[in-house]
Amino acid sequence: MKNFTSVYDIDNLQEIIAKALKIKENPLENPTKGKGKTIGLVFLNSSLRTRLSSQIAAQNLGLNVLTLNAAQEAWNLEFADGTVMNGDTVEHIKDAIEVLNQYCDIIAVRCFAGMKSKEDDVNESILSQFLKHAKVPVISLESATRHPLQSLADCITITENWTGNRKPKVVLTWAPHIKPIAQAVGNSFTEWMQQMDVDFVIANPEGYDLDKNFTKDAKVIHNQDEALKDADFVYVKNWSSFEDYATMSKVEENWMLTNEKLELTNNGKVMHCLPVRRNLELSDEVMDGENSIIYQQAKNRIFSAQAVFSEILDDLN
């Protein structure tokens, strides 16, 4: 694996899920695999699970870990080419990346959507700079359009919790929020589910359809109750409008997931990537209920990262 930015960087999804589950049984089985190698974790945005799980995964493999909170601890970065830097920006991103090339054997970067320019976000204006200028493997810890390590953890979690002899029904359902949120998690989960052997459905209000480049032929239903019927897994996530980019048109119906709505499912397991706004996206009763596998999902972030880091190291060694 040269880089990891989406499901399309994986040769065999079932194999890497199996690898992650094996790692979960004994995370310290290969404690020197990354000996002598350094991974730089570059955060341009806030993080809890991504930061900690990536650090644990790297340490489990014996990697030296450098963590940079670039938005707070580094010089103000310039991303546009040809800019006369006579303003607030002090260092160009391509210079920063070239320095990281000198220090790191792997660069992992987290960068959110700017939510201002649809074109910039769709074209991954920040991640693309890392892919262009890095001379070492690049791992996406989330980008403007995707969150691949989260999605791999989601696949691991579904695999662990499904013992049926048929395809599980997996529903990605939109949830309310107080501000416009990027589509990265929804996009990414949709891509990965289309590579899994599942019956996949997206539920969202009118005006909140995801980018068709990600949804492709996935079934989209604008009635949440209809979508939830007989679901085995319910993934709750908010996102803003893609068509009317980064806006939030008013939604009259109540889309918060409750126990009453869960009764429509096949005793559906509830998932969320976290952080979650309780009693807005989903209720306390669901979050803390027996159907919630959200914390298991969070723990699996370690093993999704460790599986990917291990694959990258195989290509380096």
C-alpha positions as CSV (number, residue, x, y, z in Angstrom):
1,M,0.0,0.0,0.0
2,K,1.6,3.2,-1.2
3,N,-0.9,5.7,0.3
4,F,-4.2,5.4,2.2
5,T,-6.9,7.9,1.4
6,S,-9.9,5.8,0.5
7,V,-11.3,2.2,0.2
8,Y,-9.8,2.2,-3.3
9,D,-6.3,2.0,-1.8
10,I,-7.1,-1.4,-0.4
11,D,-6.5,-4.5,-2.5
12,N,-8.9,-6.7,-0.6
13,L,-11.3,-5.3,2.0
14,Q,-12.2,-8.6,3.7
15,E,-8.5,-9.4,4.1
16,I,-7.7,-6.2,5.8
17,I,-10.8,-6.6,8.1
18,A,-9.6,-10.0,9.0
19,K,-6.1,-8.6,9.6
20,A,-7.5,-5.9,11.9
21,L,-9.5,-8.5,13.9
22,K,-6.4,-10.6,14.3
23,I,-4.5,-7.6,15.5
24,K,-7.3,-6.9,18.0
25,E,-6.7,-10.4,19.5
26,N,-3.0,-9.5,20.2
27,P,-2.1,-5.8,19.4
28,L,1.5,-6.3,20.5
29,E,2.2,-9.3,18.3
30,N,4.6,-7.2,16.2
31,P,6.1,-4.6,18.6
32,T,9.2,-4.0,16.5
33,K,7.7,-3.9,13.0
34,G,8.1,-0.1,12.8
35,K,11.4,0.0,14.6
36,G,13.6,2.8,13.2
37,K,10.7,4.4,11.4
38,T,8.9,7.6,12.2
39,I,5.3,8.5,11.5
40,G,4.3,12.2,11.6
41,L,0.7,12.8,12.7
42,V,-0.3,16.2,11.4
43,F,-3.5,17.7,12.7
44,L,-5.0,20.8,11.1
45,N,-8.2,20.3,13.0
46,S,-9.4,19.0,16.4
47,S,-9.2,15.4,17.3
48,L,-9.8,12.9,20.1
49,R,-10.3,9.3,18.8
50,T,-8.2,9.8,15.6
51,R,-5.3,11.3,17.5
52,L,-5.2,8.7,20.4
53,S,-6.0,5.7,18.3
54,S,-3.4,6.6,15.8
55,Q,-0.8,7.1,18.5
56,I,-1.6,3.8,20.2
57,A,-1.6,1.9,16.9
58,A,1.8,3.4,15.9
59,Q,3.3,2.6,19.3
60,N,2.0,-1.0,19.2
61,L,4.1,-1.4,16.0
62,G,7.2,0.3,17.5
63,L,7.0,3.4,15.4
64,N,8.4,6.6,16.6
65,V,5.5,9.1,16.7
66,L,5.7,12.8,16.1
67,T,2.4,14.7,16.6
68,L,2.0,18.2,15.3
69,N,-1.1,20.3,16.1
70,A,-0.4,22.4,13.0
71,A,-3.3,24.8,13.5
72,Q,-2.1,25.8,16.9
73,E,1.6,25.0,17.2
74,A,3.0,25.7,13.7
75,W,3.4,28.8,11.6
76,N,0.3,30.0,9.7
77,L,0.3,28.0,6.5
78,E,-0.3,29.2,3.0
79,F,-2.0,26.7,0.6
80,A,-2.3,28.6,-2.6
81,D,0.4,28.5,-5.2
82,G,1.8,31.7,-6.6
83,T,0.7,33.8,-3.6
84,V,2.7,36.8,-2.5
85,M,3.1,36.0,1.2
86,N,2.9,39.5,2.6
87,G,-0.1,38.8,4.9
88,D,-0.7,36.5,7.9
89,T,0.7,33.3,6.4
90,V,4.3,32.6,7.2
91,E,5.1,29.2,5.7
92,H,3.9,27.6,2.5
93,I,2.4,24.1,2.8
94,K,4.8,22.7,0.2
95,D,7.8,23.9,2.3
96,A,6.3,22.4,5.4
97,I,5.7,19.1,3.7
98,E,9.2,19.0,2.3
99,V,10.5,19.4,5.9
100,L,8.2,16.6,7.0
101,N,9.8,14.5,4.2
102,Q,13.1,14.9,5.9
103,Y,11.8,13.9,9.4
104,C,9.2,11.2,8.7
105,D,8.9,7.8,6.9
106,I,5.1,8.2,6.9
107,I,2.9,11.3,7.0
108,A,-0.6,11.1,8.3
109,V,-2.8,14.2,8.0
110,R,-6.2,15.3,9.3
111,C,-7.8,18.2,7.4
112,F,-11.5,19.1,7.4
113,A,-13.5,20.6,4.7
114,G,-13.3,24.4,4.6
115,M,-17.1,24.5,4.0
116,K,-16.7,27.7,2.0
117,S,-15.7,26.6,-1.5
118,K,-17.4,23.5,-2.9
119,E,-14.8,23.3,-5.6
120,D,-11.9,23.4,-3.1
121,D,-13.5,20.8,-0.9
122,V,-14.5,18.4,-3.6
123,N,-11.0,18.7,-5.1
124,E,-9.3,18.1,-1.7
125,S,-7.4,21.3,-1.7
126,I,-5.3,20.4,1.3
127,L,-4.9,16.6,1.1
128,S,-4.0,17.0,-2.6
129,Q,-1.0,19.1,-1.5
130,F,0.3,16.4,0.7
131,L,-0.1,13.8,-2.0
132,K,1.6,16.1,-4.5
133,H,4.6,17.1,-2.4
134,A,5.2,14.2,0.0
135,K,8.0,11.8,-0.9
136,V,6.8,9.3,1.7
137,P,3.5,7.4,2.1
138,V,0.5,9.6,3.0
139,I,-2.3,8.5,5.2
140,S,-5.6,10.4,5.5
141,L,-6.8,10.8,9.1
142,E,-9.8,12.5,7.6
143,S,-10.1,14.9,4.7
144,A,-12.7,17.2,3.1
145,T,-14.6,14.4,1.5
146,R,-13.6,11.1,3.3
147,H,-12.8,9.6,6.7
148,P,-11.3,6.2,5.6
149,L,-9.8,5.0,9.0
150,Q,-13.2,5.6,10.6
151,S,-14.9,3.7,7.8
152,L,-12.6,0.7,8.1
153,A,-13.3,0.7,11.9
154,D,-17.0,0.7,11.0
155,C,-16.6,-2.3,8.7
156,I,-14.7,-4.1,11.4
157,T,-17.5,-3.4,13.9
158,I,-20.2,-4.6,11.6
159,T,-18.3,-7.8,10.9
160,E,-17.9,-8.5,14.6
161,N,-21.6,-8.0,15.3
162,W,-23.1,-9.9,12.4
163,T,-23.6,-13.7,12.7
164,G,-26.6,-14.1,10.4
165,N,-26.6,-16.2,7.2
166,R,-28.0,-13.4,5.0
167,K,-26.9,-9.9,4.1
168,P,-27.4,-7.5,7.0
169,K,-29.4,-4.4,6.3
170,V,-27.3,-1.3,7.1
171,V,-28.9,2.1,7.2
172,L,-27.0,5.4,7.2
173,T,-29.4,7.9,8.6
174,W,-29.1,11.7,8.7
175,A,-29.5,13.4,12.0
176,P,-30.1,17.0,13.2
177,H,-27.2,19.4,14.1
178,I,-26.8,23.0,15.2
179,K,-24.4,23.9,12.4
180,P,-23.4,22.8,8.9
181,I,-21.2,19.6,9.0
182,A,-19.2,18.2,6.2
183,Q,-20.2,15.1,4.3
184,A,-16.9,13.3,4.8
185,V,-18.1,10.5,7.2
186,G,-21.3,9.9,5.2
187,N,-19.4,9.9,1.9
188,S,-16.8,7.5,3.2
189,F,-19.2,5.1,4.9
190,T,-21.2,5.0,1.7
191,E,-18.2,4.0,-0.3
192,W,-17.1,1.3,2.1
193,M,-20.6,-0.2,2.5
194,Q,-20.8,-0.5,-1.3
195,Q,-17.7,-2.8,-1.1
196,M,-19.3,-4.8,1.7
197,D,-21.8,-7.7,1.3
198,V,-24.6,-5.7,2.9
199,D,-28.1,-4.4,1.9
200,F,-27.3,-0.7,2.2
201,V,-29.8,2.2,2.4
202,I,-29.3,5.9,3.0
203,A,-32.0,7.9,4.8
204,N,-32.0,11.7,4.6
205,P,-34.4,14.6,4.2
206,E,-35.1,16.2,0.9
207,G,-32.3,18.6,0.0
208,Y,-29.6,16.6,1.9
209,D,-28.6,14.0,-0.7
210,L,-24.9,13.2,-0.7
211,D,-22.7,13.7,-3.7
212,K,-23.7,11.1,-6.4
213,N,-20.0,10.5,-7.0
214,F,-20.1,8.7,-3.6
215,T,-23.6,7.3,-3.5
216,K,-23.6,6.0,-7.0
217,D,-26.4,3.4,-7.2
218,A,-27.0,3.3,-3.4
219,K,-30.7,3.4,-2.4
220,V,-31.7,6.8,-1.0
221,I,-35.0,7.1,0.9
222,H,-36.3,10.4,2.2
223,N,-38.6,8.8,4.8
224,Q,-36.6,7.7,7.9
225,D,-39.3,5.3,9.2
226,E,-39.4,3.5,5.9
227,A,-35.6,3.2,5.7
228,L,-35.3,1.9,9.3
229,K,-37.7,-0.9,8.8
230,D,-36.0,-4.3,9.6
231,A,-32.5,-2.6,9.8
232,D,-29.8,-4.6,11.4
233,F,-27.4,-1.7,11.8
234,V,-28.3,2.0,12.0
235,Y,-25.4,4.5,11.5
236,V,-26.4,8.0,12.7
237,K,-24.6,11.0,11.3
238,N,-25.4,14.6,10.4
239,W,-24.2,16.3,7.2
240,S,-25.1,19.6,5.5
241,S,-26.5,20.0,2.0
242,F,-24.2,19.1,-0.9
243,E,-26.3,20.5,-3.6
244,D,-26.8,23.9,-1.9
245,Y,-23.3,23.5,-0.5
246,A,-22.7,23.8,3.3
247,T,-26.2,25.1,4.0
248,M,-28.9,23.7,6.3
249,S,-32.4,23.9,5.0
250,K,-35.2,23.5,7.6
251,V,-36.4,20.0,8.3
252,E,-39.9,19.7,9.7
253,E,-39.8,16.0,10.6
254,N,-38.0,14.7,13.7
255,W,-34.9,12.8,12.6
256,M,-33.4,12.2,16.0
257,L,-33.0,8.5,16.7
258,T,-35.1,7.3,19.6
259,N,-36.0,3.9,21.1
260,E,-39.4,4.3,19.6
261,K,-37.8,4.5,16.1
262,L,-35.5,1.6,16.9
263,E,-38.6,-0.6,17.3
264,L,-39.0,-0.4,13.5
265,T,-35.6,-2.1,13.1
266,N,-34.6,-5.8,13.5
267,N,-33.2,-5.0,17.0
268,G,-30.8,-2.8,15.1
269,K,-27.3,-2.1,16.5
270,V,-26.7,1.7,16.7
271,M,-23.4,3.3,15.4
272,H,-22.0,6.8,15.4
273,C,-18.5,8.0,14.7
274,L,-18.4,10.4,17.7
275,P,-18.4,13.1,19.0
276,V,-22.2,13.1,19.3
277,R,-24.6,15.8,20.4
278,R,-26.8,13.9,22.7
279,N,-30.5,14.4,22.6
280,L,-30.1,16.2,19.2
281,E,-28.6,13.5,16.9
282,L,-29.7,10.6,19.0
283,S,-31.3,10.3,22.5
284,D,-29.6,9.4,25.7
285,E,-31.8,6.2,25.8
286,V,-30.3,5.1,22.5
287,M,-26.7,6.2,23.2
288,D,-26.6,4.5,26.5
289,G,-28.9,1.6,25.6
290,E,-28.1,-2.1,24.9
291,N,-28.3,-1.6,21.1
292,S,-25.4,0.9,21.1
293,I,-22.1,-0.4,19.8
294,I,-20.7,3.1,19.5
295,Y,-17.8,2.6,22.0
296,Q,-16.9,-0.7,20.5
297,Q,-16.7,1.2,17.2
298,A,-14.4,3.8,18.8
299,K,-12.1,1.1,20.2
300,N,-11.9,-0.4,16.7
301,R,-10.3,2.8,15.5
302,I,-7.0,1.5,17.0
303,F,-7.1,-1.7,15.0
304,S,-8.2,0.0,11.7
305,A,-5.2,2.3,12.1
306,Q,-2.8,-0.5,13.1
307,A,-3.9,-2.6,10.1
308,V,-3.2,0.2,7.7
309,F,0.0,1.3,9.3
310,S,1.2,-2.4,9.1
311,E,0.3,-2.5,5.4
312,I,2.2,0.7,4.8
313,L,5.3,-0.7,6.7
314,D,5.2,-3.9,4.6
315,D,5.7,-1.7,1.5
316,L,8.5,0.3,3.2
317,N,10.5,-2.6,4.6
